[in-house]
Amino acid sequence: MKNFVFLSPNFPETYWMFCRELKNNGMRVLGIGDCPYDQLKAELRGSLHEYYKVSNLGNYEEVFRAVAFFTYKYGKIDWLESNNEFWLERDARLRTEFHITTGFMEGDMEKVKRKSAMKEYYAKAGIPTARYHLVEGYEEAAAFANRVGYPVVVKPDNGVGASSTYRLRSDEELQFFMDTKDPSVQFVMEEMVKGYVLTYDAIIGAEGQPLFESGNVTVDSLMDVVNDNKESLYYLHKEIPEDVRDAGMRTVAAFGVKSRFVHLEFFRLTEDQEGLGKAGDIIGLEVNMRPAGGYTPDMYNYAYETDVYKIWADMICFDQSTKPLGNRHYCVFMGRRDGVQYAMDHDAVMEKYGSRMVMQGRIPDALSGAMGNIMYVVNLETEEERDEYYRDLLAK
């Protein structure tokens, strides 16, 4: 029996289903987390062969000892994974130290975590990216900003989501940023891309082949959602545009992705932009070597009437999957904010859209900055229905 160590199997909450499907496929699933065992979901407890509680997942020595204990008790660890961006570097370090060769190792982290380093691999894929500058002093940063033109975007070179990401519109705003930024964080500055964000999401097999493909479109930038406390709006395609699939697979090849869930981000230009391309072109943004965040894995299932938890576990165990896709839908996410008086209250939303609602409820505080406080997720069949849904739920 092969051994799979799953770090933080209880967060996000639905990740217990990865463990369930690994167990169903004959894996010995060993969990490590800082949640007390009796507070884990019953379904997760039933999916784990054993659970090792640490006092703090951020304490590397504790987690190292947990993996060492499992190695002593059960033999070589075949896989170690969290499927979580926050622990990506931790996963790689543990794989390296325990010689678990089925995933990214410590030496791979530069290209998949540092936004500046990603650009070299997008270039290998033949995909342009925004010009950038690693921020040190004000004079050099101002020179770059004035060369590419304001506004510019600054964000941590190694960061998660839209945390500490800002749009700067002038030398004065740049000076304020320089005066107040965290000096321990390396920031990267990029020219503003005139486009919207879309993704190529996939489960990639051992030879770089896709076993499942999807993609989403972000209706409003995540930076604005977080910084301006706006509603969160995005949807999954019914059919992936062919140029997005092509860009996704070229990126997979350039980064050497194997045996992973991936969430690859791109811009589609909405107007011609010098040095980048013509309106409609695909531009590289950043790579995420894990499933899309929040509830998106469940949205894959609703959009395509399938089970990506099963497909992912099949990839781990068999490097193939026979799980079929069913009918395809637009799966549409709306995250509303507390304290806003919407024209349609909850009862009105459910009266009109309840028959098509696939998920509804309160979003955990840990996710609310990027996703809103209350979610409504529906399956819809046409672009017109999708646009009407957003108009209805956004109206104040």
JOWOBEL-V823341 format. One record per helix or strand of 3 or more residues. SS is the DSSP state (@ for helix, = for strand). FROM is the first residue (numbers start at 1). TO is the last residue. Records with the same first field share a line. If there is no record, write none. Layout:
SS = FROM-TO ; FROM-TO
This chain:
= = 3-7 ; 28-33 ; 50-53 ; 79-81 ; 132-134 ; 152-156 ; 166-168 ; 187-191 ; 195-204 ; 210-214 ; 216-218 ; 232-236 ; 260-269 ; 282-288 ; 330-336 ; 357-362 ; 374-380
@ = 13-24 ; 37-39 ; 42-47 ; 60-74 ; 85-97 ; 106-113 ; 115-124 ; 138-148 ; 171-180 ; 222-227 ; 242-255 ; 296-304 ; 308-318 ; 346-356 ; 365-371 ; 383-394
